[in-house]
Amino acid sequence: YLQTHQTDVEKTAKIVADTTYYQYQNQIVTDITSYAKTAGVTILGFDFPAAVTNGKTPAASGLNSIAANITLQNPVAYRNYLVFLKLIEQNLTKMQITDVSITPDKVNPNLISNTVVGIEVFTK
């Protein structure tokens, strides 16, 4: 049946959770939450898109990647935001920042708003 109904097999693979994928998500949430606490920023939420579709290929063969978008509570002190980004870039698990989105505060030049950080985590 599986050989003759390959389309059904592919659809099922897309809707069935891969536990290793969720283990990586849990580790990402734990690590990023720790970095946020150290930097003095508050995370509002995490978004894990289905796949990284930047048109990029992994850095080395055998690596996969998981994308995540992190939304921070507004406003954020710009200095704390920079510390947060630095902690992500210097992590032991291989994460890299792919996108940043900020808006300057109209009243206080030391604050920013609409902060979203996109990251890519390389996994085996």
N, C-alpha and C positions, 0 to 999 in steps of 0.2 A: 504494500500500500504506500509506504513512504517513498519508494522509488518512482511510482507512477503518479503521485500527487505532490510533486516537489513544491508547487505554489502554496499548498496548504502548510507544508513544513516551514517554508520561509515566513509566512504570515504568523504562524505560531511562535516562531523564534523571536519575532519582534514584540509580541505581547507577553511573553513569559519572562519574568525577572531573572536576571543573572545575579546570583548572590555575591559573586566577587565584585561586580560593579557597585552594588550597594555597600559593600565593605569599604571600597575606596571612597564613596560618597561620605560615609560616616567619618572616615579618617580626615577627609578634607574639611568637613564641618568642625571637627574637634580642633584641628590645627589652626584654621582661620579664626575660630572663636578665641583661641588662646592668643593669637597675634593681636586681635582687636582689643582684648582686655589689656594686654601689655601696652598698646599704643594709646589707650584711652578713648577708643571709638566704640560705638554700639552698632551691632549688626541687626538690621530689620529682617533680612531674609536671604535665602540662597535659592538660586534657580539653576537646575541642571538640565540644559537642553539635551535633546536626544543624542546628538552627536556633534563633534567638531566638524564644521563644514566651511573652513576658511580656505579650502583649496590647497592647504598645506599637507605635506607628507610628514610622518614622524621623523624625528632627528636620526634615528637608527632603526634598522630593521628589527622586527620583533617587539617594537614599542607601540602601545596604543595611547590614546589620550582621552581625557574626560574634560569637558568644558564646564565652567561654573560662573555664574554672575552673582556678585555679592552686593547687596544694597545696604547702605549705611544710614543710620538715623541722622536727620538734619537738625540744625547745622553742625558742621564738623570743623574743628580748629584745623587750619591748613597744616600746621606743624605736625599735629597728631596723624593726619592723613598721610603725610610723607613718611612718618615712622612706620605706619601700617604697611604701606607699599614696600618699604625697605625690608621689613620682617618677612613679607611674602617672598620677595626675591632672594632672600638669604636662607630659605628653609632647607631642611635636610631632604624632604621629599621633593622631587623635581617639579616645581611649579614655576610658571612664568606668567607674567601679566600680559594679557593680550589687548585689553581695552580699559580706558579710564574715561569717566564722564563726571565733570564737575561744573558748577556754576558759581561765579563769585557772589558773595553776599553784598547787597547794595548799600548796607549800612556799615558793616564792620569788615574791613579788608583782611582781617585775620581769620575769617570764617568762609566756608564754602558750603554749597548745597547741591542737591540732586546728585549725590555721590554714588556711582556704581562702578565696581571694579570687575572686569572680566579676567578670568584666569584659565589656563590650560595646565592640566596635570598629566604628566607622562607616566604610564603604567606598563608593566610587563604582562 
